[in-house]
Amino acid sequence: MIALGVMAGTVVLAAQVPASASSGSATVSGPAASQGSSAGSATTLLRLRHGLTLEIPSSWRVYGTADQVRVVTGSCARPKGPYAEPRCDSFWVMGPKALKTGGEGFTPYNPNRGPFYPAVDVMPCATNPKYGQVIGKAIAVGRRDIGVAHRAHYRVWPGRCVTYDDATQKSTFKQREWYLPQQRILIVDQWATPGLDRILKNAVWDN
């Protein structure tokens, strides 16, 4: 699990792995407000696998393990809950272990076959656990930049929240995915997180 510490005004989240395994760590350092930013727009640096660094709002909170990082962006009932935990404004950054069972039926994740859906049954809808989620065929397929010289496979999957008894549709959502096959990094967002496209496009790589 990720350990939390405070040192000289800097919040640090570091996966409990050997120092040589830095590609499997996640750290948060802050504040790191851009030049000209006001105190209300302060940002924090989130360091992920393979030197991927995102500049995120300092109000966002980070939970999880080195292989499954959850970035909570708003209200959340149980921020330390599993991927299918509902009622939590957030997005996920998944690593190789999560991808091994990230397809439907716990098969290996493959964006050409389907979305990230680590379950054998119907998972609860992200906004309301009274309903189940059903995800259809991708409505957008392409490439998106994550920092310089890193092009992610990008897909948008249409989701529906339906009743369990007769599949009556109650609401809809879109599951956005950015996948970097070489680094085995997947970003999953079901909450239309404001500014996430820009944050990923402006990402920095340490190596």
N, C-alpha and C positions, 0 to 999 in steps of 0.2 A: 504494500500500500504506500501511498504518498505521505511523507512526514512533513509537518508544518513547523517552521521555526521563524523567529524574528531576530534580526541581527543588524544593528546600526541603522534602524529605520527602514530596512529592506525586508519584505516578506519573501521567504524562499520556500518553494515546494520542491522537494527532490525525491525521486524514486529511490528506494533502498536497494541499489544495485552497486556493484563495484565501480570505482572511478573510471576504469577502462571501458565501461559499457555506457558511455555518455550518450550514445544514440538512443538509448532507451529511457532517458530521463525527461522530466518536465519541470521547469523552474519558472517562477514568477518573480520579477524584480520590479520595484516601483518606488516612487512615482517616476514617470518618464515623459512628462508633458512636452509636446513639440514647441519649438520657439514660437512665441506669439499666442500660445494657448492660454486660456483663462484657467483658474483653479478648478472650475466646474467641468472642464474638458480634459483633465489630467488623464494620462494613459499609462499603461503598465506593459512591460515586455513579457510575453509568454514564450518561453523556450521549450521546443518540443523535440521530437526525434530527428536525428540526422542534421542537427543545427538549424532546423526551421524555427524562425522567431516571428511571432505576431505581435503587433502593437494594438492592444485592446483597451477599452475604457477601464479605468481603475475601479469602477463600481462593479465590474463583472467578477465572479468568484470561480475558482477552479477546484475541482474535486476529482477523485478517481485514482487510477494506477497509471504507470508509465505506458501501458498498452491501451488503456481506455480512459481518456481524459474528458471530463465533462466541464464545459464552460457555461456557467449559469449566468444568464443575462437579465433576468427579471425575477418575478415571483416563482417560488418553487416549494412544493410541499415537503419533498424529501430529496434534497440535493445529492445525498450519498446513495440513493437508490440505483437499481440496475438500469440498463438501457431502456427497457419498456416501462419504466416508472412514469406515470402520467402527471399532468399538472406541474410541469417544470420547464419554464422558458429557458432553453439552452440549446447548445449544439455539441456534438461529440467529435473528438479526434481519435480515430482507431488505429491500432498498430497490427503487426503480423499475427499475433495470437488471436485477436478478435476476428480477423479476417478469415482465419482457418475454419471458423464455424459461422461466418457472417451471412451465408445464403439461406434461403428458405429450407427448413428441415435440417438446419445446422450443417449444411454443405459449405464448401469453401466459397467465399465471396467472389463473384465474377459479374462485373457490371453488364457484360454482354448477355447474361442469362436472366438477370433480375436485380432488384434493389437490395440494399442491406436490410435483411429481415431474419435475424437469428431466432427462429421459432419454428415449432412444428404445428402450432395451432394459431388461432387468431389472437394477435397481441391487442392490448387495450389501446383505445384511441388516446393520442397524446394530450388532448384537451379535456377529455371526460372519460374516465374508466368504465362508465356505464355502457359504453359502446365499444365495438371492435373496429380495428382499422383494416381496410382493404386497399391494396395498392395496385394500380393498373400499369399499362405499358408506358414507357418513357415518352414524354411529350416534347422534350428538348434533349438533343445529343450533340456534343461538340467538345471543344477544348477551351480551357480557361487558364490564364497565367496565375501561378502562385509564386510571386517574386520574379526575379530575373532568371531566364533560361530554364524554367521548370514549368512544363505544360501539363496540367491535370486533365484527365478524362472527366467531363462534366455531364451530368444528367439530371433531369427534373422528372420525378415520378409523381403522378397525380394520386392523391390519397382520399379515401372516403371514410367517414365515421358512420357506422351502421349499427342498428340494433342486432342483438345476438339471436333473437328468435326468428325474425322474418327479413333481416337485412335491409330494413328501411333506412334510407340515408338521412342523417341528421346534420352533417356539416362536411366540409371538405378541407384539405390542406395539400401542400406540395412538399415532397421530400427531395431536397437538393443534395447532391453528392459530388464531391471533388475527389478524384482518386489519382494518386501518384504511384503507379505500379513498381517503378524502380525502387522507391523508398518504402513501399508498402505502407503508405499513409492514406487514410480515408477520412474526409470530413463529412459529417452527416448533419443536416439541419432540417427539422420539421416545423420550425417556428418563424420562418421568414425573417431571420435575425437581421435587424437594421444595420447596414454598413458592412456586413460580413464579406460581400463581394469585394469591396474596396480594401478591407483589411487583408484579405488573402492576396489580392493583386499587389499590394505594397509589402508583402512579406519579405523577410531577409533570410538568407542562408549563410551560415557560418563556414560551410565547407562546400 
